[in-house]
Amino acid sequence: MDITGVWKYKEDFALGVSEGEVKLIQTDDKVYGEFSFVEKVEGDYEIEVFEKVRGEISEGKVLLESTSVKALQDGKEVSYLGNNFEVHLVSDSKLVGSSYDDENVCGVFTLERI
């Protein structure tokens, strides 16, 4: 399965939701990409996040780690912890997985091919 392409991203986590898109490029078993999403913490704030990732495919899943992250709140850059993503290859049009950061904030997400 080749996961190169653009994917619609939706994640639920303990404090809220994130929605946006993911661009992935696969070369053999290596994967590179960028997550672009808005994180909405219920009743509190919204942050726009741009996160570059890299990883590799092994045993039907992709383990991605953040290589750089930029986050904006109200147009100003803010601190944001990078994520690790475990992506399960479900079909050519859908991927599912989980994410976590260094503070053990975890989420569950889906990726649907656009």
LUMTORVO-401838 format. One line per field, with one value per residue (C-alpha): residue number from 0; x, y, z. Coordinates in steps of 0.25 Angstrom, whole numbers. Example, Ala and Ser with C-alpha at 12.3 -4.5 7.8 and 13.67 -1.06 7.14 Angstrom:
BEGIN
i <- c(0; 1) .
X <- c(49; 55) .
Y <- c(-18; -4) .
Z <- c(31; 29) .
# end
This chain:
BEGIN
i <- c(0; 1; 2; 3; 4; 5; 6; 7; 8; 9; 10; 11; 12; 13; 14; 15; 16; 17; 18; 19; 20; 21; 22; 23; 24; 25; 26; 27; 28; 29; 30; 31; 32; 33; 34; 35; 36; 37; 38; 39; 40; 41; 42; 43; 44; 45; 46; 47; 48; 49; 50; 51; 52; 53; 54; 55; 56; 57; 58; 59; 60; 61; 62; 63; 64; 65; 66; 67; 68; 69; 70; 71; 72; 73; 74; 75; 76; 77; 78; 79; 80; 81; 82; 83; 84; 85; 86; 87; 88; 89; 90; 91; 92; 93; 94; 95; 96; 97; 98; 99; 100; 101; 102; 103; 104; 105; 106; 107; 108; 109; 110; 111; 112; 113) .
X <- c(0; 5; 1; 6; -4; -13; -22; -33; -29; -38; -34; -41; -33; -36; -37; -43; -42; -32; -36; -28; -20; -8; 2; 10; 21; 25; 38; 40; 37; 41; 30; 31; 20; 14; 1; -6; -18; -26; -26; -38; -38; -53; -56; -42; -34; -30; -16; -12; -1; 9; 17; 27; 29; 37; 36; 36; 26; 27; 17; 5; 7; 15; 22; 24; 32; 31; 44; 39; 26; 21; 9; 1; -10; -17; -6; 6; 15; 14; 21; 15; 20; 23; 15; 18; 8; 5; -3; -10; -11; -26; -29; -24; -34; -34; -23; -26; -16; -12; -3; 4; 13; 24; 13; 6; -6; -12; -22; -29; -29; -34; -28; -37; -31; -35) .
Y <- c(0; 14; 25; 36; 47; 57; 52; 59; 58; 57; 54; 53; 55; 57; 72; 74; 71; 74; 75; 78; 71; 63; 62; 49; 44; 30; 25; 10; 8; 22; 33; 48; 58; 70; 71; 84; 85; 94; 88; 93; 91; 91; 105; 110; 112; 109; 107; 105; 95; 91; 79; 72; 57; 45; 30; 17; 6; -8; -19; -11; 1; 14; 20; 35; 45; 60; 67; 81; 88; 102; 106; 119; 125; 138; 139; 139; 127; 119; 107; 93; 79; 71; 58; 43; 36; 21; 20; 7; 4; 0; 2; 11; 21; 21; 20; 20; 23; 29; 40; 44; 55; 57; 60; 47; 54; 44; 44; 35; 39; 36; 40; 39; 41; 53) .
Z <- c(0; -4; 6; -2; -3; 4; 16; 24; 39; 51; 65; 78; 91; 106; 105; 91; 76; 65; 50; 38; 27; 26; 14; 13; 4; 4; -2; 0; 15; 19; 21; 22; 23; 30; 39; 38; 48; 58; 72; 79; 94; 99; 105; 106; 93; 79; 73; 59; 57; 46; 50; 41; 43; 38; 41; 34; 31; 38; 41; 35; 43; 42; 54; 52; 60; 60; 54; 56; 60; 59; 67; 66; 75; 71; 60; 71; 72; 84; 91; 86; 89; 77; 75; 72; 63; 62; 49; 45; 30; 29; 14; 2; 7; 22; 33; 48; 60; 73; 77; 89; 94; 104; 115; 111; 105; 96; 85; 75; 60; 46; 33; 21; 7; 0) .
# end
